[in-house]
Amino acid sequence: MKIRYFDHAATTSVDDEVLNSMIPYFSENYGNPSSLYSIGKENKEVINLARMKIATILNCKVNEIYFTSGGTESDNMIIKGIAFANKRYGNHIITSKIEHHAVLNTCEFLERFGFRVTYLTPNSKGIINPADVERAITRNTILISIMYANNEIGTIQPVEKIGEIAKRYGVYFHTDSVQAVGNEKIDIKKSNIEALSISGHKFYGPKGIGIAYINEKINFMTIQDGGHQERDKRGGTENVPGIVGISKALEIANANLVSYNRHLKELRNYYISEIQKRIPNIKINGDMNSRLSGNANISFSGIDGNKLVEMLAEKGICTSSGSACSAGFVNSSHVLLAIGMPNFLAKSALRVTFGKENTIDDTKFLLDSIEESVKILRKI
Ligand SMILES: *Cc1c(COP(=O)(O)O)cnc(C)c1O
């Protein structure tokens, strides 16, 4: 069966060029970067080169880039590292209800260690109001963590404004930009970002590799203790193939941002306009202007989103519902509930996220399949 993949917010395939750049570092060039012989020392140079490339693209300093095992680790490293190092200055953190669980559960962890967390509610379109961020700041606030773009509804947050507020009040500002990198032009200096998380596998790079950018002025504590790697801030032998892969993936993404966005937008807008024509009683979730080009999240009232995902899967179509099934219970998406959607509508959502290999023909097949499946599900 032909697989048609529309779940690029979950993960992406590794680009051929990225894969080819990585392969030598699994075999011939396997040296440990901390070793003193050439195949080791050469890899130290390879890592430095990757770090330089990444710093140039993101517009930050080379010594502000740390390699991690992914978006989840970067979020943990930054939020816990800042919180524990700055506890004597205050114990208050501001975040939002629509963050990824890597941020939400890290904040909940910190609450068990005496930190107080404010979880801001977005408006009904899934956007955080910078004025709400400002109002939430107290003299105990040490960190604001608001995501760049949401993984379920694709909404892009006003990070520049939030960064400006954070700067004005002398509070650190972190943004989980896992969904934005590879889709949006990120300029750390211009956006007043002081810490940011990146994951390789969301933009055609490998899984298990991530980046944490942490401004050199930030006081933070090492969370992963071990060897002296990453300037004593993150112990563990470096993932050399992963580091080579993520820097190559970022380079490719950065060079193709305009055409990539044009492609995604064309497919996404076609998809949404056809859905609106073909299927009654739907609701498009999330702001349509401040939004990632490839994201469409739509509620089809009266149906179960997970059932729709399963019916589409039978036709080789990969999508996502946003609802998590655990221990036999279906939990509606925390993001859709946070934007004020009633439970029954939140449960009927389907997230489609387009990527570079998708075509108009694939999208037509997707549309026909959704139309047919929704009709069947609404009759049951
Ligand atoms: C995927 C994702 C993460 C987690 O990244 P991993 O590399 O899979 O650990 C964190 N935040 C957001 C917004 C994501 O989409």
PDBQT file of the ligand as one rigid body, heavy atoms in Angstrom, charges set to zero:
ROOT
HETATM    1  C1  LIG A 401       8.382  17.369  18.998  1.00  0.00    +0.000 C 
HETATM    2  C2  LIG A 401       8.365  18.482  19.966  1.00  0.00    +0.000 A 
HETATM    3  C3  LIG A 401       9.144  18.460  21.137  1.00  0.00    +0.000 A 
HETATM    4  C4  LIG A 401       9.972  17.255  21.513  1.00  0.00    +0.000 C 
HETATM    5  O1  LIG A 401      11.091  17.064  20.683  1.00  0.00    +0.000 OA
HETATM    6  P1  LIG A 401      11.818  15.631  20.682  1.00  0.00    +0.000 P 
HETATM    7  O2  LIG A 401      13.061  15.853  19.870  1.00  0.00    +0.000 OA
HETATM    8  O3  LIG A 401      10.873  14.680  20.030  1.00  0.00    +0.000 OA
HETATM    9  O4  LIG A 401      12.115  15.280  22.086  1.00  0.00    +0.000 OA
HETATM   10  C5  LIG A 401       9.124  19.544  21.971  1.00  0.00    +0.000 A 
HETATM   11  N1  LIG A 401       8.365  20.625  21.690  1.00  0.00    +0.000 NA
HETATM   12  C6  LIG A 401       7.607  20.708  20.580  1.00  0.00    +0.000 A 
HETATM   13  C7  LIG A 401       6.805  21.935  20.306  1.00  0.00    +0.000 C 
HETATM   14  C8  LIG A 401       7.577  19.635  19.687  1.00  0.00    +0.000 A 
HETATM   15  O5  LIG A 401       6.797  19.703  18.603  1.00  0.00    +0.000 OA
ENDROOT
TORSDOF 0
